[in-house]
Amino acid sequence: MRSRLSDLAHVAEIVGAVAVVISLVYVGQQVNDSVVASRSAAVNDANVALQSWYLDVGTNGQASSVFYRGLMSPEALAAEDEFQFLMTFHGVFLAFQNSFFLTEEGTLDAELLESLTAAILGVKDTPGMRRYWRQRKSYLNASFASYVDDLLTRETNTSMEIYRAPSVERDSI
């Protein structure tokens, strides 16, 4: 009887060990699913932040005008408009910085960061970008500022011509 009870105890230990292994596999799968969901949410949040910024600036005629004039000739802006330009520009740079840090920690893919920050390449040679960067660079994290400094040394993507001064051809269309 004692040996039968001992055998049953061993079987119970084996069954318990198998149950623990199965539950650990299940928990591991749940953690993996949670990580995937968190990364998807972070990607969505990064895209939504920039989308909102573009929609806010692009659908508000006054904001769009101030931003465009600020890019092309910031010295011509009234003090209030310059302030709006700098705050608007800084808002998008905070979104870029957030995406940068999510990439650094491995939450966002580096290619996504490159696509999100590609807009910097389009405006990097504008007077407004140079002015913004001189005035506000120190307000950003040093590692992100170095990343942007690297972007500013790259060749300009010619597909970003929308940021350039309007041409006669474009005005006549």
Secondary structure as the mmCIF struct_conf table of DSSP 4:
data_model
#
loop_
_struct_conf.conf_type_id
_struct_conf.id
_struct_conf.beg_label_comp_id
_struct_conf.beg_label_asym_id
_struct_conf.beg_label_seq_id
_struct_conf.end_label_comp_id
_struct_conf.end_label_asym_id
_struct_conf.end_label_seq_id
HELX_RH_AL_P HELX_RH_AL_P1 ARG A 2 THR A 59
HELX_RH_AL_P HELX_RH_AL_P2 GLY A 61 MET A 72
HELX_RH_3T_P HELX_RH_3T_P1 PRO A 74 ALA A 76
BEND BEND1 LEU A 77 LEU A 77
HELX_RH_AL_P HELX_RH_AL_P3 ALA A 79 GLU A 104
TURN_TY1_P TURN_TY1_P1 GLU A 105 GLY A 106
BEND BEND2 THR A 107 LEU A 108
HELX_RH_AL_P HELX_RH_AL_P4 ALA A 110 LEU A 116
TURN_TY1_P TURN_TY1_P2 THR A 117 THR A 117
HELX_RH_AL_P HELX_RH_AL_P5 ALA A 118 VAL A 123
TURN_TY1_P TURN_TY1_P3 LYS A 124 ASP A 125
BEND BEND3 THR A 126 THR A 126
HELX_RH_AL_P HELX_RH_AL_P6 PRO A 127 ARG A 136
HELX_RH_3T_P HELX_RH_3T_P2 LYS A 137 TYR A 139
BEND BEND4 LEU A 140 LEU A 140
HELX_RH_AL_P HELX_RH_AL_P7 ALA A 142 THR A 153
BEND BEND5 ARG A 154 ARG A 154
HELX_LH_PP_P HELX_LH_PP_P1 GLU A 155 ASN A 157
HELX_RH_3T_P HELX_RH_3T_P3 THR A 158 TYR A 163
BEND BEND6 ARG A 164 ARG A 164
HELX_LH_PP_P HELX_LH_PP_P2 ALA A 165 SER A 167
HELX_RH_AL_P HELX_RH_AL_P8 VAL A 168 SER A 172
#
